[in-house]
Amino acid sequence: MFFVGTLVLTSARTAAAQADPAATKSVLEGVYSEEQARRGEKITNEVCSNCHMEDWFTGSLLESWAGATVEMLYELIRTTMPQDRPSSLERQQYADVLAYIFELNGLPAGQQELSADKEALRAILIEKGSEGRGSEGRGPPHPSPKNWGEEGGGPLPSIPLPSIPQTAKQ
């Protein structure tokens, strides 16, 4: 068990530093719609706000995921939230929540909705955007590919991480 946890943690740290070559889009290109973000806001207010304040979703959250794919963040959220009922929402509802998180972080909306399809999510790279409504450095430490399993970084997720080639996008 220790070996598997170490392997996943090492893979997660590697993923944070390297871009997936399958990623052909960026979150900076409007990968969700405003209507979808409204649905995500409603879900966040009804479900997520029981444990998280709005500023938890802003500031360093997406910054800590820069270089990873949207699929990685989506799967972490889907398989661990809500904490008392992981994976209890519909797949599209998790995509709606992620659209709202993107909006809170100042990422532009587009015409298309963010899909819940794994391949579509894997094709989108998380990059730093504008500051959004959050303040830099505010809120608790966020789980990220860089700190899974470390103190303050949250539990080691039990999700399979996509393999990432050793070519780094610097």
N, C-alpha and C positions, 0 to 999 in steps of 0.2 A: 504494500500500500504506500509506503514512504517513497519508493522508487517512482510509482505512477504519479504521485503528487508532485515530486520534484521534476519529473518530465513535463507535466502540464505547466507548472510554474515557469520552467525554463522556456518552454515554447511560447508562453504568453509574453514573457519579457522580450523574446526575439521578435515576436509579432509587432510589438510596439515600435521597434526601431526600423522595421522594414515594411515596405508597401507591397501589397499583393499585386502581382503583375496582371491578374484578371480584373483588377479595378480599373474601369474605363471612364468612370464619372467621379465627380467630386461633390461633396455636400454643398459646396459653394455654387453649384449650378442649378439650384432650385429643384430638389428631388422630392418635394412634398407639396401638397396644395394647402391653401389657407383654410379651405373647408375641412380638410383632414386634420389640420392643427386644432380647429374648433372642437372636433370630436375628441381629439387627444386631450384637450384642456378639460373637457367634461369628465372624461375617464379619470384623469389625474386628480381632479377635485373630488370625485366620488370615491376613488380607491387609494390612490397614492398619497394623498394629503393626510391620510390617517397616520402615516409615519414620517412623511417628508414635507418640509416647507418648500415653497416655490424656489427659494434661493439655492436649495440643494441641487437643482437641475441646471444651474447656470455657473458662470465663472470657470472654474478649473475642471469641471466635469468633462466637457468635450475636448478641452485642451489636453487632458491626460490620455485621451484616446486618439490623438493625432497620429496618423500613419497606419491605423488599423482600419479594417473594413466595417461598414455599417452592420454587416451580418454578425460580427463578433460582439458588438455592443447589444444588438437586438437579442441575440441568443442568451447573453448574460442576463438581461432584463427579463426575458421570457421564462427562463428556467429558474430564476430566483425570486421573482416578484409576482404578486404580493408575497411578502415574507411568510405569512400564515397560510397562503394558498398558491404556491408557485405553479405557473403554467395554467392558471384557472381562467384566464381571459382567452378570447378568440385570438388567433394569430394576427388578424387584421387590426384588432384593438391594440395590440402591442406596437404595431407599426404606427397607428394613430398617436399613441403616447410619444413615440420617438419623434414623430413630426412636430408635436408640441414642444418637445425638448429642443429640437433644432430651431424652432421659432423663438423660444426664450433666449437662445444663444445668438440671436441676430442673423441666423442663416437665412438666405432668401427663399421665399416660396416660389413654386413654379406652377405649371399647368397640370402636370401629372401627379397622381398620388404616389406616395411611397408604398411599394408593394411589400407584402409579407413573404414573397417568394425568396427562398434562400439564395438562389443563383443571382437574382436581381439585387439583393442586399449585398452579396459578396462583390458585386461589380462597382460598388460605391465606396470611395475612400473618404475617411474622416480627415478633414484638414481644419486648421484654425481659421475661424471667421471673425466677424466683429464681436464686440463684447456683449451685445444683447442687453437684457435687463439685469443681469447679475453683476456683481462686483468681483474683480479679480481677487482670488485668494480667500473669498468668504466661504463659509460653510465647512462641513466636515471633510476629511479626506475621502476621495471617491475611489471605488474599485476601478482599476484600469489594468490593461495588459502589463503595465510596468510593476504593479504592486500586489497582484493577487496573492493572497495567503500571507502577506506581511502584516505586522501590527498596524491597525488603523486602515488597512486596505480592504477589509472585508474577507469573507470566506473564500477559499479556493473553489471556484465553480466546478460543477461536475458536467461540463459541456465539452464536446470534442472541438478543439480548435483547428481551423484549417491549416494545412501545411503551407509554409511560406518559404519560397526559395531564398537562397542566400544573397540575392542581388538587392542591395539596399537602395532606396530612393532617397537621396540626401537633399 
